[in-house]
Amino acid sequence: MPADYDFVIIGYSETGIYAAIQAARKRARVALITQNCQPKIPRARVLAHFAKTIHQVSRSRPFFDFDVRSLRLDPVNRYVDAIAQSHQEFYDPAKLEGLGIELISGSGEFCCKPQTGFAVNGRILKARSYLIATDYTSAIPAFLEPSAIPFLTPDSIVTEIPKSIAIIGDDPIGVELAQLYSRLGAQVTMLIRQAHLLAIADLEAAFLVQAALEAEGIRVINTLHIRGIQQNRNQKIIEIENTTIEADEVLIAVGWQPILANLNLPAMGIQEPIQLNDRLQTVHRRVYWVAHPLQSIARYQSDVVIKNLSSLPIFKVDYDRVVQSVATDPEFAWIGLTETQAIRRYRRDVIVLRQPFHSLMQAQITGATTGLCKLIVRRDGRIVGAHIVGDGAIELIHLISLAMSENLRLQRFDRFSYASPALAEVIKNAVHEWHTLKRNNFLQDLQESYFAWQRKRVK
């Protein structure tokens, strides 16, 4: 029996909707099943922007009478809800159906009898391929399951600011929330297992972000084992290796857990934890899974899946070309290899360029002088990694991303025209540093001789 659809996408999430739109634009027949999912906006990013504004106002205390503890969060949450409401217009079912996407409300599961497909609302949907794009929920560590002690997660809505809060884990969203709570007046303690915050990122850049957070009063404690959490009246007591930490609230930010229940994956021969190949196929080659909660990576994975659907399944994921970011202040964004990874892969064929933000006129004007642009290039100018900490880093990284995706070498940035003053000048400064390190003494001597000869010709 022929397939009814080219693609059945399971999950009315941000990722599922994005994948459905991309497939429909290629004229594929697409069915999108809601599967109890709802697109979410990154509330932490909105609140991080709010916290940055609050911090800027707080620094103006000599000129204004302002107390951060007097803030009311109800209007802030209404503002976030208004953004969410406005954002929902982009996912209006009528717009999706106008693109030819069949939106099916309901929850279903895979089946193999009487025929292989996805069963929902009494129908069996047959497709060339299936994409699992369901929501994620905050992961809960074993010492809290089950637990009668209340705790917060990144999904929790911030309704009040405690006097003190302990954040367990250093998931990027947990780092963002740590700075948010700190700037709203809470005493923040982060308990992490790694040697430093943001262990997935470049060591030097991550240390700069951690130093900025610690300078604001956030305490970072390395601990391999958390024995448990006890409640003592209004205080929560966290037992670690050789001491205890007291806090009014505890927030868990140890990662994310995919919601895969009720999909009946064994019907397709798929067992949890799901194993994927580099084309994002499960053990059943017609079932794909977008397996990352971070939107930038999830959208990249969706693009790879759609390419494989639109032609032969030959496209593989290459995470060295994916932008990642953390909305702290200063911002942190990166792409490609870290310094350690680049040296391990290319040995001596690596040049590391470092340009601080404090030399930029724009950074001096705005007062955001804490920052670093770190470019990792090969000696011929090919960019293999970029790590930017500083104001506007999340926007600046896309210029590097474009250069890497188009295989542009660093020297091509010499052809660009830069507005001044502008933060993008930090990339121009890095190019000048590369030219200095790559200086060819013979050519330099030849250039100097040419200038001397020209001077002698002047009468």
N, C-alpha and C positions, 0 to 999 in steps of 0.2 A: 504494500500500500504506500503511495507517495506521501511525502511529508506535507503537512499543512502550512508549516512556517519554515523560514530559514533559521530563525533564532527565537527561542523562548527564554526570556530573561526572568529570573525568579528573584523578586525583591524590588519594591517601589522605594528604593533608597536613592541617595544622591548618585551613587555609582551606577545603579541599575538604570535610572532615568537617563544619565549621560550616555551609557552604552546603547540604550534603545534609540536615542536620537541619532547617534553616529551611524548605527546600522540602518536606520530608516533613510538617512541622507544618501546612502549607497543603494537605495531602492530595494532593500531586503524586506521580506515579510516578517514582521516582528510582533510578538505577543509579550506584554509586560504584566506579570502577576504581582499583585500588591504584597502578598505573603506577610501581612501584618506589619509592614514596614512603612516608614514615613520619612521623607527627606528632612534632614536637620541642618541648621546653620551652626557654624563653630562659635558657640556662645563664649567660650574662653577667649577667642580672638577679639570679639566685640568688647568684652570686659577688660582685656589687656589694653586696648586702645583707650578705654575710659580711665583705667588706672594710670596710664601715661599722662593723660590730661590732668588728673588729680595731682600727680607728682609735680608737674610743671607749675600748677597753681600753688602747691605747698611751698615750693621754692621761692614764691613771691611774698612770703609772710611779712618781710619788712615793709611791704607796701600795702598789704591787705590783711584784714583780720579774718583768718580762716582756720577752722579746726576740722581735720579730716574725720574725727570721731562723730561729728554732728551730721554726717551725711545720712540721707535716707535712701535705702536701696530700692524701694518700691518703684519710684520713677525710672530708675536705671533698668530694672527688669521689664518695665513697660516699654522702654525704648528698644530693648533687645527683642521683645515680642513683636514690636512694630516692624523691625527689620525682617524678622522671620515671616511675618504676614506679607510684606512686600515681596520677599524672595519667593514665596509660594506661587506668585503669579507666573514665574518662569516654568513652573511644573504643573500648570493648569491642565487637567485632563482633556479639555477641549483642544488645547494647543497640541497635545501629544497625539490625539486622534486625528487632528488636521494633518499631521505628518505621516499618517497611515499606520500609526502604532495602535494595536488593539490592547486597550487597558482592561484587565480582568481583575475585578475585586474579589478577593477570596484567598484562601490558604489551601495549598495542595501538597502532593507528594509524588515522588517517582514511583512508577509501577512497571512490572515486566509482564503481567498477565491481565487481560487476554492479549495485550500488545504492549510493546515498550513505549513509554511516553511519560508525560506528567499529567496526573489526574487532578482536576480542580473543578468544582461546581458540577460534578456529574459528567464532565467531559474528559477525554484523554487527548492531550495536545501532543501531536507528533511533529518533530522538528529535526532539521539537519544537525543542529547543535543546541546545547542548553548552557546557559551561563548562570551560575549561582552568584547573586549580588545582594545577599541579605545584610541586615544591620549587624553591628557589633555592640557588645555590652562590656562594661568595665570588668576586668578580671579581678577575682577576689582570691587572695592568698589562702593557703590551707589553714593557717592558724586562726582565721576568722570564720571558717565554715564548719559547723554552724556557730553563730555567735549571737548572744542576746545584747551585746554592746552596740549601740548605734554608731554608725560612721558615715562619712561623706564619700562620694566618688566624683569624678569629673562630670558625670551626668547630673549631679545635684545642682539645684538652683540656689544661688547665693542670696539668702534672705536676710542674714544678719552677720555681722563680723564678730567673731569670738576674740577674747583677749589674747588667746594663744591657740595655735593649731600645729599639729604634727602631720607632715606629709610623708607617707611611706612609699618609696619608689621614685624613680627619676624619669618616668615617661615624659616626653616633651610637654604635654599638656599639664602635667604636674608641676613642671618648672615654671610654666606661665602662671599657673594658679598661685604658686608660692610668692611670686612677685606681686600678684594682684592683692592677696591677703595682706602682705607686708605693707603695701602702699595705702591700704585702707585702715591701717592701724594695728594689725594683729602681730603678735610675736610668733615668728615662723621657724620651725625646726624641720629640716629634711633628713630622712633616714634612708640611705642608699647603700646598695651592696657593692657598687663599683668604686674604683679609686677616686673618681671625680664625676661631676654631673655630665650628662649627655655623652656617655661613653661611646655611642655609635658615631660620634663626629670626630673631627680632627682635634688632637690633644691640645695644641696651643690655643686654638680658637675657643674650645670648650672651657679651658682654664680662664680665659678672659671673661667669658660670660659668668662663670662661677665667682670670679673676683668681684665683678660688678654687683652680683646679688649679695655676696657677703658684706660688701661695703654698705649696703642698705640695711644690714642687721639680720639677714637671714642666716641661720646657723645650719651648717651641713655636717652631718655625722655619718661616718662609714661604719657599717655594721653588717656582718655576714648572717647573723641569726637574730630573729625577733621571736622570743619565746612565747609571747602572748600579750594580751591587753586586758587590764582589769579596770573596773569602774569603782571609783571611790567618791561618793556623793556626786558633785558636778565635774569632777576631774577624771580624766582617763589616764591610766598609768601604763606606759609601754615598757615591757621588760626586754632589754637587750642583753648583750653578752655579760657585761660586768657593771651595769648601772640601770637606772630607770629614767624615763622621760615623762614629765607630766604636761598635759595640755587639756584645754577645754574641749577641743574637737580633734578628730583624726580623719584625714583624707587619704584614701587609697588610690595610688596612681602607678600601678605595676604593669599596665598594659591593657590589652583588649582581648575579648573572647568572642569568636564568631557565633552567631545564632544559627545553628544548623539543625535544631531539634525539629521533629515532625516532617523532615524531608524524605524519610525512608531511603537513605543513601544506599543501604545494602541491596536494594532492588536493582541497582546499577553496578553492583559489585564493588562499591566504594566503602571503605572503612575509615573511621576516624582514628588518629589524626589523618586528615586528607593529605595524600602525597601528590605533588605536582611536578611536571617536567618543566623544562625551560620555555615551553610554549603555553604554559598555564593550563595544560590538560590534566585531568585526573586519570586514574587507571582506566576509566571508560573514556576513550578518546573523543567522544562527542559531547562530553560534559566538561566545561571549563569552570574555573573558579577565580574570581577576583579576590585575592587573599590578603588585602592590606587595608587597615582602617584609615590611613592617612590619604586624604583626597588626591594630593598631587601624584602619589604612587598608584593609587587605585585607578585614576584616569589614564595614566600611562599604561597600566596593565590592560584596561579596557580597549585602548587603541591597538595594542598588540593582538588581542583576541579578535577584534573586528577585522584587522588585516588578514589574519589567518582564515576567517570566515569568508572574506571577499575573494580569496584566491587559494592557493595551496597553503597548508599549515606549515610554513617554513620560517615564519618570523619568531625570533626568540627575544626574551627580555634581556635588557642590558641596563642594570640599575646605575651604571656609571654616568648615565645621561639624564638622571632624574633629579630635579630640584627638591631639596628638603629645607624646612625652615622652622624656627621657633620664634614666636612673637613676644620675646622679652624686650626689655629696654636696657641696653642696646639690642637691636634685632640681630638675629643670627640666621644666616642662610648658607647653604653649601650644595655643591654638586661635584660628582666625580670622586677621585681617589684622595685619601688623606696623605699626608707627607710620608708616614710609615709605609702605607700600602704602595705608594709610587716608588719609593726606594727599593722595596722588596721586589717589585715587578721589573723596574728599569735600571736598577743598580746606579751607576754613575751618570747615566743619561738623564739626569733630573736637575733642574734649577728651581729653587724655591725663592719667590719674590715676596717681600713683605713691605707694605706701605701703610703707615699709621694714618688715622683720620685727623689728628691734631694739626697736621700741616696744611689742611684744606681750609680755604677762606670760608666756604659755606659752613663747615663744622664750627669754625670760630664764631660766625655770626649767630648760629642757632644755639651755641653752647654745648652741642653734642660732640665733644672732642674725643670721647672714648670710642675707639674703633680700630679695626685692622682689616686690610684687604690682603689676603694671602693667596697667591696664585702659584700653582705647581705646574711647571711646563717642562717639556723635553728640550734639549739643546737646540733643536731646529725650530722651536717656537710653538709646537703643538701643545695645546692646553689639555691637561689630564685631570685637573682638580682646581676648585676655587672654594675658598672659605672666607666669608665676609661677615664681620661683626661690626655693627655700627648703625647709626640712623640711616634708614632707607636701604638696608642690606637686602631685604626681601625683593625690592624692585631692581636693585643693581645686579643681582645674581642672574636675572633673565638675559642681560646683555651677554654674559659669559655663556649661558646655556645656548643662546642662538649661535654663538661662535663655535661651540663644541659640536652642535648638531649639524652645522654646515662645514665642519672641518676647517675652519678659518684659523690660521696661525696668529700668534700674538702680534707679530709685526704688522698685520693688517689693521690693527687699531690705530696705527699712525695716520691712516687715511681718513679717520673720522674727524668731524668737527665737533668740538665740545663747547657748550655754553659755559660761561664763567661769571661768577662763582657757581660751581655745581659739585655735588658729591661724586659724580661720574669721573671727575678729574683724577680720582684716586687710581683708576684703571690706566689712565694716561701716564701717571707717575710710575706705575709698575712697568709699563712698556719701556719707559726711559731707563729704569733700573736694569731691565733685561738687556737693553742695548749696551749698557755700561759693562755688565758682566760678560757679554759676548764680544767685547771689543777685540777687533783684529788689529794687532799692533802694526803689521805691514801696511794695511789700508789706512790706518791712522797717520802713520809716517808719510805715506803718499799724499794724503789730504793736506797735511801740514806743509809739505814741500810745494804743493800746488798753490796754496795761499801765499807762501813766500815768493814764489815766482811771479804771481799776479801783482804783489806789492811792488816788486822791482820794476815792473812795466809801467807803473804810474809815473808820469813826468809832471 
